[in-house]
Amino acid sequence: MKPIPLIISGPPRSGTTFFSALLDGHEQVNWLPDEGFFFEHIHNLGAVSRELFLDAARLDVDTYVDGVRDRSLFPLTHRPFSDFPTLDYQWDESLFRRLLALDQCQSLDELWVVTSTAYLAALGQSHSGKFTCMKAADYGRSVFGALGLIPDAKGIVVVREPKAALNSLHQYRLNRNEKLLSWPTLVHAMAAMNSLAEASMQAIGDERLHVVRYEDLLADQRGVMERLCQWLDIPFSEALMAPSMLGQPWTNNSSFGAGTGGTGLEMQRQDVLSPAKRVLIDRHLGPFRKAFRYE
């Protein structure tokens, strides 16, 4: 049976990594570690450019792999994962390239299946589970890209109270000294959050979309994961209560103290957003708050 894409997305620093790590241990989920933006690129191109995307992808294997890595279409395995440099994983580059039967891909759906299957094999994993899961904290674009392309795809949007998410994003980028949350960057982030809210409201009634609030996950992890299993039509597993990555115990990548495990750092978060930015967030994120019940 062909694995079903299970795509997780949401705003950055909203819990997408933690949520993905909870799914890692379930036998029905084949998890691709770290982030991949295959479906975001398809979403951004639009339907009219899908044939162009497919034709370019099939030029040759070396060109395809170079492009995948240049634009992070799948998690980058040729170097340590950015947020988890100590994650121990095995990678068979020659097997990955050998299994990329690009000439047999007649659709982007088939390109996803061929690439994700080759990726799992190169990691030493089977693709026997019901779902192949990949996450991208790209404000939901990957979720809606997958849902718009593949009829049986499933999408999970993970959201968090906006000031908390943006506060964490500000600190995260300070830690890395990259793409700092200056006011133009903050504007783009907030606009993307409102666009996610609009897309989610338009998708009400689409049973392929599932929304998880980070605060609900912290308050009742078992209940949230049990409801998720019902939605996915898979049995509940205790593995969903213990986050892991490729079977290894997961330690979080919190902006305020990564590596201590779990989610116990919630009470230690620092307030790094200026009062003026907090007023700006409250003033302009009404659509996001309304859509995800943060009013």
N, C-alpha and C positions, 0 to 999 in steps of 0.2 A: 504494500500500500504506500502511495506517495505521501511523504510527511506534509502536514498542513503548516503553512507559515503562521507563527504566533509572534507578533511584533509588539514590543513594548516601547512606549515613548511618553513624552511629557516635557515640561520645562526642565532645564538643567537644575540640579540640586533639589529635586523634588522626590527622590527615593526610587528612581528607576533602577539604579544599580542594586540596591538592597532587595527590591522586589524580584529582579531577575535572579539574584543569588538564591532566593528562596525556592525558585523553580528548578535550580540546577540538579538537585538530588532526585527529582521525580523520574521514574522509569519511562514515563510517556512523553518526556520533554527532552529533546536533544538541544543543548544550550550552546550557543556560540558566544564565547567570553568576550567581554569588552564591547565596544560600539562598532556598528556597521551601518552605512548610510545608503545602501543599495536602493531602498524604496523611497528615500527622500529625493534622490536624484531623479527618479522616474516621476515622482510627484511634481517636482519643480519644472521638469521639461514639458509636462502636459501630454495629452493623448496623441496629438498630431506628430510628436517627435519620437514616439516609441520605436517606430521602425528604424529611424536613424540611430537610436541608441543601440538597438539589437545588431544592426549591420556593422557599426563601429566596434562593438564588443567581439564580433566574430572575425576580426582581421587576422589575428593569429594569437597563439597562446601567450607568447612573451609580451606582446603589446597589451593583451587583456590583463595579465597579472600586474604589469606596470601601472595601468590605469586604475585597477582595483586598489592598489596600494597608495597611489598618488592622491586619490580622492576618498580613501577610507571606505570603499563600498562594502567591504567586509572587515572584521577586526584584523588588525595588523599583526601578523605572526612572525614576520621577519625581524622583529625587534621586541624587547620586553613591552608588555602592555603598559600604557602610559600611567595609569593610576595604580597598577599592581605589578611593579617591576620584579618583585620576588616570587610571583606566581610560577610554580614549577610545571611546565608543560612540555610535551614532546611534539615535534613538528617534522613531518616528512615532506620536504619540498618537492622532491622528485615524484612522489606519489600524487601530490596535489596537482602538479602540472599534467601528469599522465592521465588523470581522470577527468580533466577539463575537455570533454568532447564537445567543443564549441560548434563544430560543423553540424552536429545533430540537433542543435537548439533552433527551433522554428518559431519560438515565441519567448517573451521575457519571462513568462511563467516557467518554461523549460530551462532558461538560463539560470534562474534562481535555484531550481532543483539540482541542476548539474553542479553549480558552484558550491552550494551549501553541502551537498553530499560529498563532494571532493574535499571540502574543508574539514568535515567531520572525520572522514577517513584519514586525512593527514594528521589529525589530532589523536588518532588511534581509537576513535569512537565509532560505534555502529549508528545506523540511522533507522533503528527499529521502532523508535517511539512514534506516537501519533503526531507530535508537533516538533517542528524545528523552530527554535526561539532565538530571536536577535533583538537587541535593544539599541535605541538611539535617542538621546535626550535632545531632540530637535523640534520641540514644541508640537509634537503630534504629526509632523509631516510624514514620517515613515509609516505611521499607522494608517493614515488616510491614503498614502501612496499604495500600500499593500492592499487595502480594502478596495481601492479603485481598479486594481490590476487583476487580482486573483479572487474569484468568487467565493472560495471556501476559506480564505484567510481570516484570521482572528486578530483583533487589535485591542491592546490594553493601554489606556491613557492613565498615567499616574500623576496626580497633582498634589500641591501642597499650598498652605496659606501663603499668599504671594509675598508679603513682607519677609516671612521666614525664608522662603526660597531665594529671594533676591539678596537678602542679607548673607546667606550662605554662599551664593554665587560671587558676591563682592569679595568675601574673604578668600574663597577658593582661588580667584584670579590674582588677588594680592599675593597669595602663597607662591604662585607660579610666575608672578610678574609678567603676565601676558593678558591681552584683551581686557584691560582693566575696565571696571564698570563706571566709566565716565558718563556724563549725561547723555551723549548721543548713543552710546552702547546701551544704556539703560532704556532709552526710548525704544530702540529696536527690540529689546527683550520684552518690554511691556506690550508693544504692538503685536508681537508674536503670541503672547499669552492671550490677548483678546481675540486674535485670529483663531487660536485653538478653541477658545470658548464658543465662537461662532460656528466653527465646523462641527463641534460636538453637539451643539443644539440642533443643527441641521440634520445630524445623524440619529436623533432620537427615534427609536423604533427599529433601528438596524441592530439586530440581535448579534451581529458579529463584533460589535464594539462594547467594551466593558471599561468602566471608569472606577479607579481606586483612589481614594484620598489617603495621603500619607498618615494623617492624624488618626484615621480609622484603623489603619494597619497597626499603628503603635498601640492603640487602645484595645484592639481585639484581633490579634493576628490570626488566631485559630478560626474565628468566625469569618474573617475576610477570605482566608484561604479555602475554607470549606465551601463558601459561596462561589469562589472561583472554580473549584473542581466541578461543582454542579453545572456551571456555565460551559465548561470545557468538556463535560461528560467524561471525566476520568475519575478514578477512585481517589479519595483523600489519602495522603501518605504523611506519616510523621516527619518525613524528610522536609516537608514544607515549613516546618517549624525551626529548622536549623539551616541558616544560610551557608552556602558553600560555593566554591568555584572549581570546576573540573574535579569535583569530589573532595577538594581540600577545604578545611574550615575557613570561613570567610572572616576577614577583619575589615572593618568599615573604612571608607575613605572620607570621613567627615572633614569639613573645612576647618574644624576647630579641635582636631586631635585624632587623626587617622590612626588606625592600627590597634585600637583597644577592643574591637569586636562588638557585634550586635548594634544596638541603637541606644545605648545607655548614656550617650553624651547630650541628650536633648536639654538637660537642665544646665549644661555648661556653655551653651552658645553665647557668644559675645554680640553686642549690638554695635555693628560697624557701619551701618547705614546712617547718613546724616539725617537730622530731623527734617530738613527740607526735602530730601529724597523720599522720606516716609510720607510726607504730605502729598507729594506728587503721585506716589503709588496709590494712596487712598483715593485721590481725586480722579484718576484715569483708569483704574482697573475694575470699574463697576461691572462690565460684561463678564469678566473672568469670575469675580466674586459671585455674581448671580448664577452663572451656569453651574458652578461647582459648590454652591451652598456655603460660601464664606462671608455672607452678608452679616 
